[in-house]
Amino acid sequence: MTTTPAWGTVPAESLGPVGVPLVDLLDRVLAAGVVVSGDLVIAIAEVPLIRLSLHALLSSVNERVPAPWTDGGPL
């Protein structure tokens, strides 16, 4: 007679790999593109002194897709 283990007692090794390797995750993110946004406020005594905003677009470059600008780009 076989017994079924109690809920939550199965060893993690028997469940298989959990998560995605970093290389696969990076490949998926760059293929689709991702926008990173953030705000940082430095304050003293609840008086905001400095505010930094970050907005970045991460995407892969493809030679087969033409650039959206005609003058050679921003560089």
HELIX and SHEET records of a PDB file:
HELIX    1   1 ALA A   12  LEU A   15  5                                   4    
HELIX    2   2 LEU A   22  ALA A   32  1                                  11    
SHEET    1   A 2 VAL A  34  ILE A  44  0                                        
SHEET    2   A 2 VAL A  47  LEU A  58 -1                                        
END                                                                             
